[in-house]
Amino acid sequence: MLRKRHVGSVVWEPRHPSWFELRANELLLKHRVARVAADPARVPAAAEPGGWPGLRYFRLHGSPRTYYSSYTPEQIGSYAAKLQAVRTETWCIFDNTTLGAATENALTLQALMR
């Protein structure tokens, strides 16, 4: 039904561990749905992008305290390396907005990507 209504990019951030199994990944591939790489990851596989490989999406919520914690320069550098490692369309969203860390973290990432 989704692909009958929308042909553009679709990304999904599942929470339940069953969505990180091979069968679920095959379903996402079939429908061209990318799976978010999230931090913090609820299961180990959630830390890496999955599903359709035509789009990679990183959603960084702050760690260890979700929505509050700022990322260190070293952590941001690690994400910069991941973002630059492939030529696939890649998105990165900082969602650690409660104390305003997202903007600073995004600007640091942007500077490292230059």
Backbone atoms as SQL, in Angstrom:
CREATE TABLE atoms (id INTEGER PRIMARY KEY, chain TEXT, resi INTEGER, resn TEXT, atom TEXT, x REAL, y REAL, z REAL);
INSERT INTO atoms VALUES
  (1, 'A', 1, 'MET', 'N', 0.815, -1.187, 0.000),
  (2, 'A', 1, 'MET', 'CA', 0.000, 0.000, 0.000),
  (3, 'A', 1, 'MET', 'C', 0.869, 1.265, 0.000),
  (4, 'A', 2, 'LEU', 'N', 1.929, 1.278, 0.790),
  (5, 'A', 2, 'LEU', 'CA', 2.802, 2.449, 0.862),
  (6, 'A', 2, 'LEU', 'C', 3.332, 2.821, -0.516),
  (7, 'A', 3, 'ARG', 'N', 3.889, 1.874, -1.233),
  (8, 'A', 3, 'ARG', 'CA', 4.507, 2.168, -2.517),
  (9, 'A', 3, 'ARG', 'C', 3.497, 2.486, -3.616),
  (10, 'A', 4, 'LYS', 'N', 2.240, 2.172, -3.413),
  (11, 'A', 4, 'LYS', 'CA', 1.211, 2.592, -4.356),
  (12, 'A', 4, 'LYS', 'C', 0.920, 4.080, -4.205),
  (13, 'A', 5, 'ARG', 'N', 1.203, 4.620, -3.018),
  (14, 'A', 5, 'ARG', 'CA', 0.897, 6.030, -2.730),
  (15, 'A', 5, 'ARG', 'C', 2.119, 6.942, -2.729),
  (16, 'A', 6, 'HIS', 'N', 3.306, 6.372, -2.515),
  (17, 'A', 6, 'HIS', 'CA', 4.511, 7.201, -2.363),
  (18, 'A', 6, 'HIS', 'C', 5.719, 6.468, -2.936),
  (19, 'A', 7, 'VAL', 'N', 6.414, 7.102, -3.880),
  (20, 'A', 7, 'VAL', 'CA', 7.580, 6.472, -4.489),
  (21, 'A', 7, 'VAL', 'C', 8.898, 7.013, -3.936),
  (22, 'A', 8, 'GLY', 'N', 8.826, 8.047, -3.107),
  (23, 'A', 8, 'GLY', 'CA', 10.029, 8.685, -2.573),
  (24, 'A', 8, 'GLY', 'C', 10.663, 7.912, -1.427),
  (25, 'A', 9, 'SER', 'N', 11.628, 8.538, -0.810),
  (26, 'A', 9, 'SER', 'CA', 12.379, 7.924, 0.286),
  (27, 'A', 9, 'SER', 'C', 11.501, 7.696, 1.510),
  (28, 'A', 10, 'VAL', 'N', 11.719, 6.543, 2.139),
  (29, 'A', 10, 'VAL', 'CA', 11.020, 6.201, 3.372),
  (30, 'A', 10, 'VAL', 'C', 12.042, 5.624, 4.339),
  (31, 'A', 11, 'VAL', 'N', 12.018, 6.131, 5.552),
  (32, 'A', 11, 'VAL', 'CA', 12.907, 5.644, 6.606),
  (33, 'A', 11, 'VAL', 'C', 12.052, 5.318, 7.816),
  (34, 'A', 12, 'TRP', 'N', 12.453, 4.258, 8.516),
  (35, 'A', 12, 'TRP', 'CA', 11.670, 3.807, 9.656),
  (36, 'A', 12, 'TRP', 'C', 12.593, 3.552, 10.837),
  (37, 'A', 13, 'GLU', 'N', 12.148, 3.946, 12.016),
  (38, 'A', 13, 'GLU', 'CA', 12.912, 3.732, 13.244),
  (39, 'A', 13, 'GLU', 'C', 12.142, 2.773, 14.147),
  (40, 'A', 14, 'PRO', 'N', 12.339, 1.469, 13.940),
  (41, 'A', 14, 'PRO', 'CA', 11.615, 0.498, 14.761),
  (42, 'A', 14, 'PRO', 'C', 12.179, 0.427, 16.171),
  (43, 'A', 15, 'ARG', 'N', 11.363, -0.046, 17.072),
  (44, 'A', 15, 'ARG', 'CA', 11.774, -0.207, 18.468),
  (45, 'A', 15, 'ARG', 'C', 11.830, -1.675, 18.903),
  (46, 'A', 16, 'HIS', 'N', 10.955, -2.484, 18.353),
  (47, 'A', 16, 'HIS', 'CA', 10.863, -3.869, 18.806),
  (48, 'A', 16, 'HIS', 'C', 12.005, -4.711, 18.221),
  (49, 'A', 17, 'PRO', 'N', 12.636, -5.558, 19.033),
  (50, 'A', 17, 'PRO', 'CA', 13.764, -6.376, 18.564),
  (51, 'A', 17, 'PRO', 'C', 13.465, -7.234, 17.332),
  (52, 'A', 18, 'SER', 'N', 12.222, -7.618, 17.126),
  (53, 'A', 18, 'SER', 'CA', 11.896, -8.477, 15.983),
  (54, 'A', 18, 'SER', 'C', 12.170, -7.792, 14.647),
  (55, 'A', 19, 'TRP', 'N', 12.201, -6.477, 14.630),
  (56, 'A', 19, 'TRP', 'CA', 12.443, -5.751, 13.386),
  (57, 'A', 19, 'TRP', 'C', 13.898, -5.717, 12.976),
  (58, 'A', 20, 'PHE', 'N', 14.758, -6.342, 13.751),
  (59, 'A', 20, 'PHE', 'CA', 16.187, -6.391, 13.425),
  (60, 'A', 20, 'PHE', 'C', 16.609, -7.788, 12.991),
  (61, 'A', 21, 'GLU', 'N', 15.640, -8.645, 12.744),
  (62, 'A', 21, 'GLU', 'CA', 15.899, -10.009, 12.280),
  (63, 'A', 21, 'GLU', 'C', 15.930, -10.031, 10.759),
  (64, 'A', 22, 'LEU', 'N', 16.510, -11.072, 10.196),
  (65, 'A', 22, 'LEU', 'CA', 16.684, -11.208, 8.754),
  (66, 'A', 22, 'LEU', 'C', 15.366, -11.082, 7.997),
  (67, 'A', 23, 'ARG', 'N', 14.339, -11.730, 8.454),
  (68, 'A', 23, 'ARG', 'CA', 13.044, -11.702, 7.770),
  (69, 'A', 23, 'ARG', 'C', 12.485, -10.280, 7.677),
  (70, 'A', 24, 'ALA', 'N', 12.616, -9.532, 8.740),
  (71, 'A', 24, 'ALA', 'CA', 12.139, -8.146, 8.736),
  (72, 'A', 24, 'ALA', 'C', 12.980, -7.302, 7.776),
  (73, 'A', 25, 'ASN', 'N', 14.286, -7.515, 7.779),
  (74, 'A', 25, 'ASN', 'CA', 15.154, -6.764, 6.877),
  (75, 'A', 25, 'ASN', 'C', 14.791, -7.035, 5.417),
  (76, 'A', 26, 'GLU', 'N', 14.469, -8.279, 5.105),
  (77, 'A', 26, 'GLU', 'CA', 14.052, -8.636, 3.749),
  (78, 'A', 26, 'GLU', 'C', 12.764, -7.903, 3.357),
  (79, 'A', 27, 'LEU', 'N', 11.845, -7.761, 4.285),
  (80, 'A', 27, 'LEU', 'CA', 10.597, -7.036, 4.033),
  (81, 'A', 27, 'LEU', 'C', 10.896, -5.561, 3.739),
  (82, 'A', 28, 'LEU', 'N', 11.789, -4.971, 4.523),
  (83, 'A', 28, 'LEU', 'CA', 12.164, -3.574, 4.291),
  (84, 'A', 28, 'LEU', 'C', 12.837, -3.411, 2.932),
  (85, 'A', 29, 'LEU', 'N', 13.703, -4.342, 2.571),
  (86, 'A', 29, 'LEU', 'CA', 14.351, -4.309, 1.260),
  (87, 'A', 29, 'LEU', 'C', 13.328, -4.356, 0.134),
  (88, 'A', 30, 'LYS', 'N', 12.391, -5.271, 0.246),
  (89, 'A', 30, 'LYS', 'CA', 11.358, -5.465, -0.780),
  (90, 'A', 30, 'LYS', 'C', 10.585, -4.176, -1.042),
  (91, 'A', 31, 'HIS', 'N', 10.325, -3.411, 0.000),
  (92, 'A', 31, 'HIS', 'CA', 9.509, -2.193, -0.125),
  (93, 'A', 31, 'HIS', 'C', 10.346, -0.916, -0.172),
  (94, 'A', 32, 'ARG', 'N', 11.676, -1.074, -0.281),
  (95, 'A', 32, 'ARG', 'CA', 12.600, 0.068, -0.347),
  (96, 'A', 32, 'ARG', 'C', 12.422, 1.015, 0.840),
  (97, 'A', 33, 'VAL', 'N', 12.440, 0.445, 2.023),
  (98, 'A', 33, 'VAL', 'CA', 12.345, 1.220, 3.261),
  (99, 'A', 33, 'VAL', 'C', 13.672, 1.076, 3.997),
  (100, 'A', 34, 'ALA', 'N', 14.321, 2.190, 4.264),
  (101, 'A', 34, 'ALA', 'CA', 15.571, 2.188, 5.016),
  (102, 'A', 34, 'ALA', 'C', 15.255, 2.130, 6.513),
  (103, 'A', 35, 'ARG', 'N', 16.118, 1.454, 7.261),
  (104, 'A', 35, 'ARG', 'CA', 15.952, 1.393, 8.710),
  (105, 'A', 35, 'ARG', 'C', 16.979, 2.313, 9.361),
  (106, 'A', 36, 'VAL', 'N', 16.516, 3.115, 10.281),
  (107, 'A', 36, 'VAL', 'CA', 17.341, 4.082, 10.993),
  (108, 'A', 36, 'VAL', 'C', 18.430, 3.386, 11.812),
  (109, 'A', 37, 'ALA', 'N', 19.587, 4.031, 11.864),
  (110, 'A', 37, 'ALA', 'CA', 20.623, 3.682, 12.832),
  (111, 'A', 37, 'ALA', 'C', 20.419, 4.658, 13.986),
  (112, 'A', 38, 'ALA', 'N', 20.078, 4.162, 15.153),
  (113, 'A', 38, 'ALA', 'CA', 19.720, 5.035, 16.272),
  (114, 'A', 38, 'ALA', 'C', 20.746, 4.958, 17.399),
  (115, 'A', 39, 'ASP', 'N', 20.899, 6.069, 18.072),
  (116, 'A', 39, 'ASP', 'CA', 21.686, 6.113, 19.301),
  (117, 'A', 39, 'ASP', 'C', 20.856, 6.866, 20.332),
  (118, 'A', 40, 'PRO', 'N', 20.634, 6.252, 21.494),
  (119, 'A', 40, 'PRO', 'CA', 21.106, 4.923, 21.873),
  (120, 'A', 40, 'PRO', 'C', 20.306, 3.822, 21.170),
  (121, 'A', 41, 'ALA', 'N', 20.996, 2.730, 20.909),
  (122, 'A', 41, 'ALA', 'CA', 20.384, 1.591, 20.227),
  (123, 'A', 41, 'ALA', 'C', 19.691, 0.688, 21.247),
  (124, 'A', 42, 'ARG', 'N', 18.457, 0.323, 20.950),
  (125, 'A', 42, 'ARG', 'CA', 17.710, -0.563, 21.854),
  (126, 'A', 42, 'ARG', 'C', 18.192, -1.998, 21.782),
  (127, 'A', 43, 'VAL', 'N', 18.673, -2.394, 20.626),
  (128, 'A', 43, 'VAL', 'CA', 19.335, -3.683, 20.425),
  (129, 'A', 43, 'VAL', 'C', 20.600, -3.376, 19.624),
  (130, 'A', 44, 'PRO', 'N', 21.644, -4.204, 19.705),
  (131, 'A', 44, 'PRO', 'CA', 22.899, -3.880, 19.006),
  (132, 'A', 44, 'PRO', 'C', 22.729, -3.558, 17.515),
  (133, 'A', 45, 'ALA', 'N', 21.881, -4.285, 16.815),
  (134, 'A', 45, 'ALA', 'CA', 21.697, -4.053, 15.377),
  (135, 'A', 45, 'ALA', 'C', 21.092, -2.687, 15.081),
  (136, 'A', 46, 'ALA', 'N', 20.435, -2.082, 16.051),
  (137, 'A', 46, 'ALA', 'CA', 19.809, -0.775, 15.845),
  (138, 'A', 46, 'ALA', 'C', 20.835, 0.345, 15.704),
  (139, 'A', 47, 'ALA', 'N', 22.088, 0.084, 16.026),
  (140, 'A', 47, 'ALA', 'CA', 23.136, 1.101, 15.925),
  (141, 'A', 47, 'ALA', 'C', 23.612, 1.305, 14.489),
  (142, 'A', 48, 'GLU', 'N', 23.260, 0.399, 13.596),
  (143, 'A', 48, 'GLU', 'CA', 23.689, 0.488, 12.198),
  (144, 'A', 48, 'GLU', 'C', 22.481, 0.569, 11.283),
  (145, 'A', 49, 'PRO', 'N', 22.625, 1.285, 10.151),
  (146, 'A', 49, 'PRO', 'CA', 21.511, 1.353, 9.200),
  (147, 'A', 49, 'PRO', 'C', 21.171, -0.040, 8.666),
  (148, 'A', 50, 'GLY', 'N', 19.925, -0.217, 8.300),
  (149, 'A', 50, 'GLY', 'CA', 19.494, -1.491, 7.741),
  (150, 'A', 50, 'GLY', 'C', 18.414, -1.280, 6.708),
  (151, 'A', 51, 'GLY', 'N', 17.820, -2.374, 6.301),
  (152, 'A', 51, 'GLY', 'CA', 16.773, -2.287, 5.290),
  (153, 'A', 51, 'GLY', 'C', 17.333, -1.907, 3.945),
  (154, 'A', 52, 'TRP', 'N', 16.606, -1.067, 3.202),
  (155, 'A', 52, 'TRP', 'CA', 17.002, -0.662, 1.860),
  (156, 'A', 52, 'TRP', 'C', 18.310, 0.121, 1.902),
  (157, 'A', 53, 'PRO', 'N', 19.335, -0.305, 1.150),
  (158, 'A', 53, 'PRO', 'CA', 20.646, 0.345, 1.221),
  (159, 'A', 53, 'PRO', 'C', 20.776, 1.626, 0.393),
  (160, 'A', 54, 'GLY', 'N', 19.708, 2.064, -0.258),
  (161, 'A', 54, 'GLY', 'CA', 19.775, 3.275, -1.068),
  (162, 'A', 54, 'GLY', 'C', 19.733, 4.556, -0.254),
  (163, 'A', 55, 'LEU', 'N', 19.520, 4.433, 1.032),
  (164, 'A', 55, 'LEU', 'CA', 19.479, 5.581, 1.934),
  (165, 'A', 55, 'LEU', 'C', 19.965, 5.133, 3.307),
  (166, 'A', 56, 'ARG', 'N', 20.830, 5.928, 3.901),
  (167, 'A', 56, 'ARG', 'CA', 21.293, 5.656, 5.266),
  (168, 'A', 56, 'ARG', 'C', 20.885, 6.846, 6.125),
  (169, 'A', 57, 'TYR', 'N', 20.322, 6.538, 7.283),
  (170, 'A', 57, 'TYR', 'CA', 19.790, 7.585, 8.155),
  (171, 'A', 57, 'TYR', 'C', 20.266, 7.314, 9.575),
  (172, 'A', 58, 'PHE', 'N', 20.908, 8.304, 10.174),
  (173, 'A', 58, 'PHE', 'CA', 21.368, 8.220, 11.560),
  (174, 'A', 58, 'PHE', 'C', 20.543, 9.191, 12.386),
  (175, 'A', 59, 'ARG', 'N', 19.936, 8.701, 13.449),
  (176, 'A', 59, 'ARG', 'CA', 19.145, 9.543, 14.346),
  (177, 'A', 59, 'ARG', 'C', 19.775, 9.450, 15.733),
  (178, 'A', 60, 'LEU', 'N', 20.353, 10.546, 16.166),
  (179, 'A', 60, 'LEU', 'CA', 21.159, 10.568, 17.385),
  (180, 'A', 60, 'LEU', 'C', 20.400, 11.311, 18.483),
  (181, 'A', 61, 'HIS', 'N', 19.899, 10.534, 19.433),
  (182, 'A', 61, 'HIS', 'CA', 19.022, 11.057, 20.481),
  (183, 'A', 61, 'HIS', 'C', 19.765, 11.572, 21.708),
  (184, 'A', 62, 'GLY', 'N', 21.076, 11.386, 21.745),
  (185, 'A', 62, 'GLY', 'CA', 21.849, 11.742, 22.933),
  (186, 'A', 62, 'GLY', 'C', 22.076, 10.522, 23.796),
  (187, 'A', 63, 'SER', 'N', 23.298, 10.381, 24.275),
  (188, 'A', 63, 'SER', 'CA', 23.641, 9.208, 25.061),
  (189, 'A', 63, 'SER', 'C', 24.728, 9.603, 26.057),
  (190, 'A', 64, 'PRO', 'N', 24.608, 9.236, 27.292),
  (191, 'A', 64, 'PRO', 'CA', 23.745, 8.195, 27.850),
  (192, 'A', 64, 'PRO', 'C', 22.324, 8.658, 28.187),
  (193, 'A', 65, 'ARG', 'N', 22.099, 9.950, 28.368),
  (194, 'A', 65, 'ARG', 'CA', 20.753, 10.410, 28.726),
  (195, 'A', 65, 'ARG', 'C', 20.016, 10.880, 27.471),
  (196, 'A', 66, 'THR', 'N', 19.055, 10.082, 27.039),
  (197, 'A', 66, 'THR', 'CA', 18.315, 10.348, 25.817),
  (198, 'A', 66, 'THR', 'C', 17.685, 11.741, 25.841),
  (199, 'A', 67, 'TYR', 'N', 17.872, 12.450, 24.747),
  (200, 'A', 67, 'TYR', 'CA', 17.377, 13.809, 24.489),
  (201, 'A', 67, 'TYR', 'C', 18.142, 14.901, 25.238),
  (202, 'A', 68, 'TYR', 'N', 18.952, 14.549, 26.215),
  (203, 'A', 68, 'TYR', 'CA', 19.679, 15.527, 27.021),
  (204, 'A', 68, 'TYR', 'C', 21.175, 15.575, 26.711),
  (205, 'A', 69, 'SER', 'N', 21.805, 14.411, 26.606),
  (206, 'A', 69, 'SER', 'CA', 23.262, 14.342, 26.515),
  (207, 'A', 69, 'SER', 'C', 23.803, 14.899, 25.207),
  (208, 'A', 70, 'SER', 'N', 24.905, 15.628, 25.336),
  (209, 'A', 70, 'SER', 'CA', 25.641, 16.111, 24.176),
  (210, 'A', 70, 'SER', 'C', 26.651, 15.041, 23.776),
  (211, 'A', 71, 'TYR', 'N', 27.011, 15.016, 22.501),
  (212, 'A', 71, 'TYR', 'CA', 28.027, 14.080, 22.021),
  (213, 'A', 71, 'TYR', 'C', 29.403, 14.722, 22.149),
  (214, 'A', 72, 'THR', 'N', 30.394, 13.908, 22.450),
  (215, 'A', 72, 'THR', 'CA', 31.773, 14.392, 22.541),
  (216, 'A', 72, 'THR', 'C', 32.327, 14.602, 21.135),
  (217, 'A', 73, 'PRO', 'N', 33.384, 15.389, 21.003),
  (218, 'A', 73, 'PRO', 'CA', 34.015, 15.547, 19.687),
  (219, 'A', 73, 'PRO', 'C', 34.459, 14.199, 19.095),
  (220, 'A', 74, 'GLU', 'N', 34.887, 13.284, 19.946),
  (221, 'A', 74, 'GLU', 'CA', 35.311, 11.966, 19.463),
  (222, 'A', 74, 'GLU', 'C', 34.127, 11.182, 18.895),
  (223, 'A', 75, 'GLN', 'N', 33.001, 11.238, 19.587),
  (224, 'A', 75, 'GLN', 'CA', 31.806, 10.542, 19.098),
  (225, 'A', 75, 'GLN', 'C', 31.340, 11.145, 17.769),
  (226, 'A', 76, 'ILE', 'N', 31.354, 12.461, 17.688),
  (227, 'A', 76, 'ILE', 'CA', 30.937, 13.121, 16.453),
  (228, 'A', 76, 'ILE', 'C', 31.909, 12.777, 15.328),
  (229, 'A', 77, 'GLY', 'N', 33.186, 12.699, 15.636),
  (230, 'A', 77, 'GLY', 'CA', 34.179, 12.301, 14.637),
  (231, 'A', 77, 'GLY', 'C', 33.928, 10.901, 14.112),
  (232, 'A', 78, 'SER', 'N', 33.502, 10.010, 14.996),
  (233, 'A', 78, 'SER', 'CA', 33.172, 8.641, 14.584),
  (234, 'A', 78, 'SER', 'C', 31.984, 8.634, 13.629),
  (235, 'A', 79, 'TYR', 'N', 30.978, 9.448, 13.915),
  (236, 'A', 79, 'TYR', 'CA', 29.834, 9.540, 13.012),
  (237, 'A', 79, 'TYR', 'C', 30.234, 10.188, 11.684),
  (238, 'A', 80, 'ALA', 'N', 31.106, 11.182, 11.735),
  (239, 'A', 80, 'ALA', 'CA', 31.567, 11.809, 10.495),
  (240, 'A', 80, 'ALA', 'C', 32.233, 10.776, 9.587),
  (241, 'A', 81, 'ALA', 'N', 33.038, 9.909, 10.178),
  (242, 'A', 81, 'ALA', 'CA', 33.702, 8.859, 9.389),
  (243, 'A', 81, 'ALA', 'C', 32.679, 7.914, 8.770),
  (244, 'A', 82, 'LYS', 'N', 31.643, 7.551, 9.526),
  (245, 'A', 82, 'LYS', 'CA', 30.594, 6.674, 8.992),
  (246, 'A', 82, 'LYS', 'C', 29.838, 7.346, 7.849),
  (247, 'A', 83, 'LEU', 'N', 29.568, 8.628, 8.009),
  (248, 'A', 83, 'LEU', 'CA', 28.820, 9.364, 6.993),
  (249, 'A', 83, 'LEU', 'C', 29.617, 9.504, 5.698),
  (250, 'A', 84, 'GLN', 'N', 30.921, 9.630, 5.821),
  (251, 'A', 84, 'GLN', 'CA', 31.768, 9.810, 4.655),
  (252, 'A', 84, 'GLN', 'C', 32.205, 8.486, 4.026),
  (253, 'A', 85, 'ALA', 'N', 31.932, 7.378, 4.676),
  (254, 'A', 85, 'ALA', 'CA', 32.429, 6.075, 4.227),
  (255, 'A', 85, 'ALA', 'C', 31.778, 5.571, 2.951),
  (256, 'A', 86, 'VAL', 'N', 30.579, 6.010, 2.651),
  (257, 'A', 86, 'VAL', 'CA', 29.872, 5.539, 1.456),
  (258, 'A', 86, 'VAL', 'C', 29.318, 6.717, 0.679),
  (259, 'A', 87, 'ARG', 'N', 28.971, 6.474, -0.562),
  (260, 'A', 87, 'ARG', 'CA', 28.438, 7.530, -1.418),
  (261, 'A', 87, 'ARG', 'C', 26.925, 7.458, -1.559),
  (262, 'A', 88, 'THR', 'N', 26.273, 6.682, -0.717),
  (263, 'A', 88, 'THR', 'CA', 24.821, 6.578, -0.708),
  (264, 'A', 88, 'THR', 'C', 24.245, 7.830, -0.049),
  (265, 'A', 89, 'GLU', 'N', 23.048, 8.222, -0.448),
  (266, 'A', 89, 'GLU', 'CA', 22.376, 9.331, 0.223),
  (267, 'A', 89, 'GLU', 'C', 22.316, 9.029, 1.720),
  (268, 'A', 90, 'THR', 'N', 22.761, 9.979, 2.524),
  (269, 'A', 90, 'THR', 'CA', 22.848, 9.763, 3.965),
  (270, 'A', 90, 'THR', 'C', 22.316, 10.977, 4.706),
  (271, 'A', 91, 'TRP', 'N', 21.501, 10.715, 5.709),
  (272, 'A', 91, 'TRP', 'CA', 20.943, 11.765, 6.554),
  (273, 'A', 91, 'TRP', 'C', 21.436, 11.545, 7.988),
  (274, 'A', 92, 'CYS', 'N', 21.604, 12.629, 8.715),
  (275, 'A', 92, 'CYS', 'CA', 21.973, 12.544, 10.128),
  (276, 'A', 92, 'CYS', 'C', 21.211, 13.633, 10.873),
  (277, 'A', 93, 'ILE', 'N', 20.422, 13.205, 11.847),
  (278, 'A', 93, 'ILE', 'CA', 19.618, 14.125, 12.646),
  (279, 'A', 93, 'ILE', 'C', 20.034, 14.005, 14.111),
  (280, 'A', 94, 'PHE', 'N', 20.348, 15.129, 14.723),
  (281, 'A', 94, 'PHE', 'CA', 20.607, 15.156, 16.167),
  (282, 'A', 94, 'PHE', 'C', 19.288, 15.500, 16.848),
  (283, 'A', 95, 'ASP', 'N', 18.854, 14.607, 17.707),
  (284, 'A', 95, 'ASP', 'CA', 17.573, 14.771, 18.402),
  (285, 'A', 95, 'ASP', 'C', 17.789, 14.975, 19.910),
  (286, 'A', 96, 'ASN', 'N', 18.967, 15.421, 20.279),
  (287, 'A', 96, 'ASN', 'CA', 19.271, 15.705, 21.689),
  (288, 'A', 96, 'ASN', 'C', 19.025, 17.194, 21.943),
  (289, 'A', 97, 'THR', 'N', 17.753, 17.541, 21.868),
  (290, 'A', 97, 'THR', 'CA', 17.346, 18.945, 21.837),
  (291, 'A', 97, 'THR', 'C', 16.967, 19.561, 23.181),
  (292, 'A', 98, 'THR', 'N', 16.764, 18.759, 24.206),
  (293, 'A', 98, 'THR', 'CA', 16.232, 19.284, 25.465),
  (294, 'A', 98, 'THR', 'C', 17.081, 20.421, 26.045),
  (295, 'A', 99, 'LEU', 'N', 18.397, 20.255, 26.027),
  (296, 'A', 99, 'LEU', 'CA', 19.283, 21.292, 26.555),
  (297, 'A', 99, 'LEU', 'C', 20.015, 22.051, 25.445),
  (298, 'A', 100, 'GLY', 'N', 19.565, 21.854, 24.202),
  (299, 'A', 100, 'GLY', 'CA', 20.138, 22.590, 23.086),
  (300, 'A', 100, 'GLY', 'C', 21.403, 22.007, 22.484),
  (301, 'A', 101, 'ALA', 'N', 21.771, 20.796, 22.817),
  (302, 'A', 101, 'ALA', 'CA', 23.017, 20.207, 22.322),
  (303, 'A', 101, 'ALA', 'C', 22.972, 19.888, 20.830),
  (304, 'A', 102, 'ALA', 'N', 21.790, 19.682, 20.288),
  (305, 'A', 102, 'ALA', 'CA', 21.672, 19.264, 18.883),
  (306, 'A', 102, 'ALA', 'C', 22.328, 20.261, 17.929),
  (307, 'A', 103, 'THR', 'N', 22.097, 21.532, 18.134),
  (308, 'A', 103, 'THR', 'CA', 22.647, 22.535, 17.225),
  (309, 'A', 103, 'THR', 'C', 24.169, 22.537, 17.273),
  (310, 'A', 104, 'GLU', 'N', 24.725, 22.557, 18.469),
  (311, 'A', 104, 'GLU', 'CA', 26.187, 22.544, 18.611),
  (312, 'A', 104, 'GLU', 'C', 26.771, 21.276, 18.014),
  (313, 'A', 105, 'ASN', 'N', 26.156, 20.126, 18.289),
  (314, 'A', 105, 'ASN', 'CA', 26.655, 18.864, 17.748),
  (315, 'A', 105, 'ASN', 'C', 26.581, 18.839, 16.227),
  (316, 'A', 106, 'ALA', 'N', 25.503, 19.348, 15.661),
  (317, 'A', 106, 'ALA', 'CA', 25.347, 19.374, 14.205),
  (318, 'A', 106, 'ALA', 'C', 26.384, 20.296, 13.556),
  (319, 'A', 107, 'LEU', 'N', 26.647, 21.434, 14.165),
  (320, 'A', 107, 'LEU', 'CA', 27.652, 22.348, 13.624),
  (321, 'A', 107, 'LEU', 'C', 29.046, 21.736, 13.696),
  (322, 'A', 108, 'THR', 'N', 29.331, 21.003, 14.770),
  (323, 'A', 108, 'THR', 'CA', 30.617, 20.308, 14.888),
  (324, 'A', 108, 'THR', 'C', 30.747, 19.255, 13.796),
  (325, 'A', 109, 'LEU', 'N', 29.691, 18.482, 13.586),
  (326, 'A', 109, 'LEU', 'CA', 29.700, 17.471, 12.522),
  (327, 'A', 109, 'LEU', 'C', 29.905, 18.127, 11.166),
  (328, 'A', 110, 'GLN', 'N', 29.179, 19.207, 10.914),
  (329, 'A', 110, 'GLN', 'CA', 29.286, 19.898, 9.638),
  (330, 'A', 110, 'GLN', 'C', 30.732, 20.374, 9.391),
  (331, 'A', 111, 'ALA', 'N', 31.374, 20.906, 10.422),
  (332, 'A', 111, 'ALA', 'CA', 32.762, 21.372, 10.281),
  (333, 'A', 111, 'ALA', 'C', 33.698, 20.202, 9.981),
  (334, 'A', 112, 'LEU', 'N', 33.464, 19.067, 10.597),
  (335, 'A', 112, 'LEU', 'CA', 34.306, 17.900, 10.359),
  (336, 'A', 112, 'LEU', 'C', 34.113, 17.323, 8.958),
  (337, 'A', 113, 'MET', 'N', 32.940, 17.529, 8.389),
  (338, 'A', 113, 'MET', 'CA', 32.624, 16.977, 7.080),
  (339, 'A', 113, 'MET', 'C', 33.221, 17.814, 5.940),
  (340, 'A', 114, 'ARG', 'N', 33.682, 18.996, 6.231),
  (341, 'A', 114, 'ARG', 'CA', 34.239, 19.874, 5.181),
  (342, 'A', 114, 'ARG', 'C', 35.578, 19.388, 4.712);
